[in-house]
């Protein structure tokens, strides 16, 4: 199997997981939120500085369908991480070639 085929297959699996399977994730609060609720200090929590961002709360702002919103947020997140990772790899690769 070539590197390109492996990359495309991995990307497709990642997109399916982010776009489809993510909808079936638990809606129960995570550990920190659960402890805050149990210990009674959850009401003192402040909103995150990015609470109004387009991808806040694992959804896409303006998309009313919850399933579609969560799936799009997952796919956008994958695209952002892939772009950042590719950019870092490109810079490191160029630097290594320049030093060689």
ZIJO-V329799 format. One record per pair of residues at least 4 apart in sequence whose ideal C-beta (glycine too) atoms are under 7 Angstrom apart, sorted by the first residue. I is the first residue (numbers start at 1). GAP is how many residues later the second one is. Records with the same first field share a line. If there is no record, write none. Layout:
BEGIN
I: GAP + GAP
END
This chain:
BEGIN
1: 4 + 5
2: 4
3: 4
4: 4
5: 4
6: 4
7: 4
8: 4
9: 4
10: 4
11: 4
12: 4
13: 4
14: 4 + 64
15: 4 + 60 + 63
16: 4 + 5
17: 4 + 5
18: 4 + 56 + 57 + 59 + 60
19: 52 + 55 + 56
20: 51
22: 48 + 49 + 52
23: 44 + 47 + 48
29: 4 + 5 + 8
30: 4
31: 4
32: 4
33: 4 + 9
34: 4
35: 4
36: 5 + 6 + 9
37: 5
47: 4
50: 6
51: 5
52: 4
54: 6 + 7
55: 5 + 18 + 21
56: 5
58: 12 + 15
59: 4 + 10 + 11 + 14
60: 9 + 12 + 13
63: 5 + 6 + 9
65: 4
66: 4
67: 4
68: 4
69: 4
70: 4
71: 4
72: 4
73: 4
74: 4
75: 4
76: 4
77: 4
78: 4
79: 4
80: 4
81: 4
82: 4
83: 4
84: 4
85: 4
86: 4
87: 4
88: 4
89: 4
90: 4
91: 4
92: 4
93: 4
94: 4
95: 4
96: 4
END
